[in-house]
Structure formats: C-alpha cells, structure tokens
C-alpha cells in the first residue's frame, strides 16, 4: 500500500466543482490583483477567527514579518520565540533587523516552555512570538501574563494552527495579532503561497494594508516605504471555497489522530499529548521513537511517506551561528530533534491506511534486537 504524507489531489477532487468556476470567474474578469475575492476572503477569515480584521499577504513568512513591522519592531529589538520551529519564524524576525531570542520547549507539548520565557527577557525585548506547533496552541494564558507584566506584545505564529482552540478560544484571537500561512499543505491551504494577519488593532490593520502594497493607500500615493506582499485573487478564491470545510477537515484530522493513538498505544513509541487547555487541529501527527532515521527509511521502503519536522533546531542552523548559541543550550529541543517523526496526516486519510502505517511501524520495532 502507498500512503502519501498528504493527499491534496483527493481534496481537490471533492472541491473541483466549486473551485474551477470561481477561478474561471476571476480570469474572465481579469481581477488578478486585489480583486473582490481577496476582500471577501479577508472578511470571511476575520469572522472565522473571531477578530475584527484580516489582512491577506503573499505568505506566512510575510505575515509574520509585516506584523512585526506594523508594530515598529526592528533593529535593536529582541523577540522571544522557540528553538523548535520552522525557520520562517526566526527569518521573519531577522528580516526586520530584530534579534530572535530562543527558549526551549515543554517536553509534553513541544511548544515554548512558558516557565523559561522570563529568564530570556532583556531591556531590548519587545515581543513574545509563541508558535502553535503542529496545530496545538501554546499555553497562552501563561505567556500573556508574562507579556503584561513586562509590557510586551504577543504575536502568535499560528501558521500551523488554523481553527485550533485554547480554552475554547480560537488561535488568532489570543494575542495582539497572529500570522497564518496558506501554504498548500496547511489545514487551510491555497494552490500556491499565501498568508494572512488577523488582529483587533485598527491602527495595526491599517498599517499592514499599507505595508503589503507598496505603502500606498491610493494608487501612486505612497505614505510609507512598503513592499509587494499581496495575496493573488486566484488564491483568495481557492481559500474562500475551502474555508467553509475547515472545521470538518479539522474534525477528521482529530479522528485520524485518535485512531493513531489507539492503534499505537501498545507500541514502543511516544505519542503526542493533547494539553488539557487545547484542542489541536493536528496539522502534523508527530511521534517520538528511537532509531528514528532507520524507521523513516523502513516506512519509505514500504510505501509510507513520513517526514521530520524539524531535524535541525534553529540554534544549530548555520544561518544562525551569529546568535551565539551552542549545542546543549536547549537540551529538550535537541534531544527531540533526533527522535521526532511525522506520520501521514490529512482529513481524507483512511482507516486502512492508518492501520497499514501502524503495522509497518510495529514491524520495524519488533525486528529490533532487545537490549
């Protein structure tokens, strides 16, 4: 059996009758940039996230960067985030001229360890950027309390957490602003790159609309130095067609995760833990196992596409040697980076496919010599 890591073809087939006419309508009107579908998607996504504003941009990385810029974070500032994340989190901070300051992870949730944030705060700290990794929200009450005590901003990296909930509240509505990615493989994905920022801050929303479009409020009248970071109207139409299905897809992912948990409960692997305050949307289903690289090779040899998110922590990337961190500075992140493996996860994943993935894992484990 072949089990893909994600199956976007099956998703497309189910939505084809909605998406194709929407794209043809845009092409017929030639509304490729800043068209009506972009405006409508922003309204609909803001409503979904229970925020006042949504500002669409060309990628999740841009969403993070422009949010920082909208709050005037830049050279000389520091932003606290987590060592276990995709590099886009820190690249967005670096792009503004600010410095990423890293914190280790909670060993159960793999998200930022809120108990270690205060020790990382300096007089230059302007914001905390928690990452809702793999689709599970970070401990936002603890983070927000620290931010309030130190007069810091909270900017959510929600790029993997569309529709996830923290104590009944949606990600995106938990901080001063939040960034989302619509990369095709995300729970809500476009057919190319895309992103959005959501916020309740009117001034920040207005500044974001300037920053993404050359700094102009009216054509050729440039109020600030901006960028070309707009979401294509075609991508907005795809996202509009998908958004009404997001909750059902997230529910299906949680059912897949529950099935994995049940079938793997007696296996020699560490299963993901759902924090009692969170409702994860399982953008990724991540287990930990010894001899991870060998298991990955075994799965791939049996037709199972699996991945590693992420094999090299941020502080050990050559691109971030300048931060001055050393091996051993974030021991939990480093240990887990050698053990984590992401199994196939998508809404259309079948029960028989999950059973095959689990049996393939058990086959590998059972063939290992006992110490």
N, C-alpha and C positions, 0 to 999 in steps of 0.2 A: 504493500500500500504506500502511496505517496501522500504525505501530509504537508502542505505548504505552511510556511510561517504565518502568512496572512493571505487571504483569498479575495482580492479586490475584483476579480472577474465575476465571481458569483454575486457579489454585492451589486455590481453594475447591471447584471442581467435582471435583477429584481427591480431596478430603478430606471431601466432603459427608457420605458415609455414616458417617464416624467422628465428625464434629463435631456434627451435628444430634442424634443420640441422647444424646451427652454433655451438650449444653445442655438437652435435654428432661428428662434425669435430675435435673439441678440445679433446674430450675424445678418439677419435680414434688415435690421435697423442700424447696423454698424455702430452699436453703442459699446465699444470695446473698453473704453477707459472712463471710470467714474459714472457708469451708467445707472439706470434705475434699479437694476437688480442689486447692485452694490449698496445703494441706500436702503433698500428694503431688507437686505440681509442684516445690515447693521441694526436696524430697528428690531428685527426678529431675534437676533442673537443677544442683544441687550435685554430684551424681555425674558428670554430663556435664562440668562444668568442672573436675573433679578437686579440688574444695575440700570442706572439712568442712561449710560452712554456705552456704545461700542464703536470703535474706530478701526476699520479694516486696514490692513497693510499687506505687504508682499511676502512676509514670512514670520514665523515665530521669533526668529532672531531679531528681526527688525522691531517686532512688538516689544521685546524686552529692552532693546537699545533705546528706542524712541520714548518709551515710558520713562526711563532714567533721564533722558534729555528733557523731557517735558517737566520734570521736577528739578531741572537745573543741576543735576548731578554730573560732575565731570572731573577734570584734572584736580588733584589734591584731595579728592574724596575717597572714602572707602565704602564698599558694600559687602556685607557679610552674607555668604551663601555656603553651600555644602560641597564637600570634596567628592561625593558620589553623585555625579550628574553628567548629562551630555555637555560637551564643551561649549555649546551655544550659550549656556547660562553665563559662563565667565567671559566668553568672547564679547557678548553684548556689553558687559561691564567695562571691559578693556577698551572697546570701541569709543566709549565716551571720554576716555582718559582717566577714569577712576580705577581704583585697585580692588580686585577681588580678595577678600579675606575669607579663608576656608575654615569650616568646622566639621568635625567627624559626625558619624551617623548614629542613630538609635539602632541597636542590634536587632530589634524585632521588626521595625517598620522600614528600615533602610533610608528613612528620611532624616533631615537635620536633627541633631540631638539638641533640643531646646535648652537643656541644662548646661550646655557648653557655650552658648552664644554670648553671655555676658562677659566672659573672660576674653572674648575677641573684640570687644568694643573699645575704641580709642577716641580721642578728641576729633579725629577725622571721619569717623563713621557717620554716614548719612542715612543708610537704609539697611534693612534685612530683606534678603530675597530667598524665602523658602521655596523649595521645589517639591511639588506634589508628585513624587516619583512613582512611575509605573501605574499611576492612576489612583493612588491613595493620598488623601490630604495629609499634610504635616500637622503638627499639634499647634493649631493657630491661636488658641487662647493663651497658651504659654508664651508664644512668640509675640503676640500683640501686647501682652502685659509688659514684656521687656522693652518693646519699642516705645510704649507710652512712658515708661519710667525714664527713658533716655532721650525722649523727643526725636525718635527715628521714624522713618517711613517704613511701611511694609508693602513690598511689591511681590505679588505671587507669580511664580513661574508655574503656570497651570497648563503648560504645553502638552502634558500627557493626561490631563485630568478633566476633560470635557464632561460635565454632568456629575462629577464626584461630589459627595456631600460630607461636610464636617458638622456634626451635631445638628443635622437637618438643614444646614445652610449650604448653598452651592458654592463650589470653588469659583473664584472670580469676584465674589461679593464679600470676601473676608478681610481684605486689606485696603490700602489706599488706591490700588489699581492692580490689574492682573493681565498677564500676557498669555495668549493661546496660539498654538501652531495648528495649521490645517494641512500639514504635510500628508500626502495620500494615505499613509498607513495609520494615521491617527484615528481615534474613535469617531471623530468628525473630520473627514479628510477631503480635500479638493482633488482636482486632477492635475495638480502641479503644486508649487509652493503657495502658501498663503498664511495669514495670521490676523490677529485682532487684539486690541487692548480694550478692556472693559473697566469702567470707573464710575463713581458717583460725583467726581470732582469736575464741575463745569469748566473751570479755567484750564485744567489739565487736558480735558477733552478737546477744547478749542485749540490749545497749543499743538496737540497731536495732529489735528486736521491740517494745520499749517506745516508741521514738520514732514509729513508724509508726501506733500505736494508742493515741493519747491519753496515752501514758506509763503505761499500765496493764498489770499482769501478770495480775491478776484483775479482773473487771468492777467498776467503780466504786472501785477501789483504785489511785490514781494516784501512782506512785512518783516520777515526774519530769514536767516540763512537755513534753508530746508534741504530736503532730499527727495529723490524719486522712489518712493516706497509704497506705491498704491497697489491695491488688490485689483486684478483684472476682473471686469464684469463677468466674463465667462466663468471664472472660478466662483464668483459670488452666486451665480445661477446654480452651479453644482451644489454648493453648500446650502442654498435655500431648499433644494429638492431633498437633501439628506437630513437637514435639521429636524423635521418632524419625526424621523425614525430613530433619533439618537437615544432616547430613553429606552426604547425596545431593544436596541442593539446593546446598550449597556447592561440591561437586564439579562440578555442572552449570554453576555460575557461572564456575568456573575454566576450564572447557572453552569457554564463551562468550568469556571474555577472551582465551584462546589464539587463537580464531578471529578476533576483532577484531585482535589483534596481527599475525596472518599476513596478513590482507587489507588492513591499513593500513600494512604495513611500508614500502611504497614511496610512501606519501602524505606530503605536506608537513605532518605533524603530529607532535607529541611524544607518544610512547606512555608509559603508566605503566610504572614499573620495579619489578620484584619484588626486594626486598632478599634477599641470599643467606641471611640468617638467618630469613626469614619465609615463611609460607605464607598468602597473603592469601585472604580469602573474597569479595572483590570485591562488597562492599555497593554500591559505586559503581565504574563504569569511567570514569575521568577522563583526557581527553587535553588537550593544550595546542595552541593554534592562534592565528595572527594573525587579526585581524578576527573575533574570537570572536562579537561580537554579531550581525554580519551572517550568519555561519554558522548561528547559532542560529535566526535568522529564516528562513533558507533551509530548514533542516531542518523547522521547523514548517510551512512552506508546502507541504512535500512529504509531510506526514502523519507525520513523525517527532517524537515527544515527547522533547526533551532538556532539560537543566536546568543550573544553575550552582551549585556547592557549594564555595565561598561567594563571592558577588560583592563583599562589603564586609568587609574584615578587622575583627577585634574592636576594635583600637585606633582605627579610623576610624569606628566607630559613634557616633552622637550620645549614646547611652546611656552610653558610656564616656569621654566627654570629661574626666570628673573624674580619670581615671588620669594625665592629663598627657602622653600620648604625642603625637607629631607625625608627619605624613606624612614618610616617609623613615626612620623608626626601624626598620622591619622590611622592608627592600627586596625580599627574595625573596618574601615573602608578598604584598606589594603588587603586584609585577610579575606573579606568577602569577594573582592575583585577576582580572586583566584578560584572561587567556588561557585559563583552565580552562573546560571544558565536559564535562558528564556525559552519556554516551550511554545509551540504553536498556540495562538490565541486570536480568535475573531468570532463575530456573532454567529456565523454560519458553520462553525466547527461542529462536526457530527459526533454523536456518542461513540460510534465505532472507531472514529479517528482518534478520539481521546484514549479509548481502550488500547488501541494499537500503540500509541505513543508510550503509555504506561507499561505495557508488556515489553516494549523494546528497552525501556529504562531498566526494568526488573531483570531482563535477560542479561544486560551488561553487569548489573550489580551482583547477580547470582553467580556469574562466571568469574568474579574476582576472588583471588586467594584470600582465605581468612587468616588474620594475623594471630 
